[in-house]
Amino acid sequence: MDPLPLFADLPPLRGASAARALYRPGADVASMPVPAPVPVPPAPARPELRPESLHPSLWLGHQLARHAEAAVPTGFAALDAQLPGAGWPRRALSEVLLPHPGVGEIRLLAPSLVATQKAGRLVMLFDPPADLSAVAFERLGFAVEDLLIIHTRARVVPGSDSLWALEQALKSGHVGAVLAWLPPRLRAERLRRLQLAAHAHDGPAFVLCEMSAAQRPTAAPLRLALRPAAADVLSVRVLKRRGPLLERPLLLELPPVRPLSTPRRSPAHADATAHAAAGAPARSGLPAATFVNLAVG
């Protein structure tokens, strides 16, 4: 039986004559009609990737995070340019590491704290390590009589009451700004509790720690390390932020605070001096501020 021929006696298909012409010997290919090109619609523009639209804690690795809430300006343009939201975060802790108290941390934080006071909101200070100078605070713009200073350090169990009072202040949602000197070697879970409490705090919350804390993890989204660089110049290294690593420290010029004359001591200050001489714990050096002592033992 002969094999079935593949091309013999088959009816021509539609368009087959044109196709055969391409293979006919001597065919003029140039005379063949060329179909008009079909326009291709342009590809739709790729939308800008905004991870924060999915969740506020997401951001691109090469960019600073964007916050739905406006940050609190630091008062230093160079520092604002390196912080997410261009300022101190709200509803979060800002951890500041110090080699020792008095390197310029109050002058660094003063612009935001003073602005909080001028907005009619309360500023609370927890456990300052030494007496605070009312004259220096006034020269920085503080309304000293409106400050609330909390002393909670107990001699028996250091740090226990301090963290409880600080946590309640953050949770309340009624405090404008918080500045707290934390006890040394604070455990990570205690700092995490403060960070969770800060979610209800609509304002800046600063916690000051020893420099060795840089070797431990932190729940705070912002961590800075301060060192004096020169007279009235502060070196600020950004150790942690919601954004790329900042390799070089910032050098910020601080406002000088030098009293022109020795202020006259108020009766309250003299009373505090007398108590200290008698062996009693001295009160804060801000005699006009509201003072609360929660320490026991």
Residue, then its C-alpha position, 0 to 999 in steps of 0.5 A: m500500500d502506498p504511503l499517504p501523500l502529504f502534499a498531493d491533491l490537498p485543497p488550497l488553504r486560505g492565503a496559501s497562494a500568497a505563501r506559495a509565492l514566497y517559495r516560487p522560483g523567481a518570485d518578486v518578494a519586494s512586490m509583496p504587500v507589507p502589512a501595516p504595523v500594529p501599534v503597541p500601547p506603552a507599558p503602564a508606568r510603574p507605581e512608586l513603591r511605598p512600603e509604609s503604605l503597607h505598614p508604618s514600620l516598613w521602609l526601603g533600605h536605602q531611604l529613611a523611614r517615613h512616619a504618618e505622624a509629624a516628628v518633633p524638630t530637634g532644633f538642629a537642621a543637620l540632625d533633622a536631615q538624618l532622622p526619619g520624619a526630620g525630627w524626634p519620633r513620637r510614640a517611640l523612645s529615643e535612646v541617648l548614650l552618654p560617657h558621663p552626665g553633662v556632655g551637652e545632652i540637656r542643650l541638645l534636647a532643650p529645643s524640643l522640650v521648650a517647644t513642648q512647654k510652649a505648646g502648653r504640655l507637661v514636661m517630666l524629668f525622671d531621676p536626674p543624676a545631680d541637682l539641676s541649675a535653674v539659671a541654666f534652664e531658664r537661659l535655655g528657654f524653659a519655664v522652670e515653674d512648669l517642670l515636673i521632676i520625679h525622684t524615684r531611686a530607692r536605696v534598697v532596690p534601685g530602679s524598681d519604682s523609677l521604671w514603674a512611674l516612667e511607664q505609667a507616665l508614658k501610658s497615660g497619654h497626657v504628658g508632652a515630653v519625658l526625659a529619664w535617666l535610666p539605671p545602669r545595666l538595664r535589662a533589654e526586656r525592661l526597655r522593651r516595656l518602656q517602648l511598648a508604653a511609649h506607643a501611647h505617648d504623643g510626644p518625644a520620650f528620651v531615655l539616657c543610658e551609659m555608653s556601655a549599653a551600645q553593646r546590648p540590643t535595644a527596642a528603641p527605634l532611635r539610638l544616639a551616642l554623644r561625646p564632647a568634641a570641643a567647647d560648645v560642640l557635641s559629637v552625635r553618632v547615630l547608632k540606630r535609626r529606621g534607615p541606612l547606616l550613618e557612618r560619620p558622626l555629626l558635629l553640632e554647635l550647642p547654645p552656650v549657657r554661661p550665667l553672667s552673675t551668680p544668682r541670689r539663692s532662694p530660701a528653698h535652695a538654702d533649705a535644700t542645702a541645709h537638708a544636705a548638710a544634715g545628711a538628708p537627701a537634697r532636693s533638686g536645684l530647681p526650687a520653683a519646679t514641682f518636685v515629687n519624691l517616690a523613693v523609699g528605703 
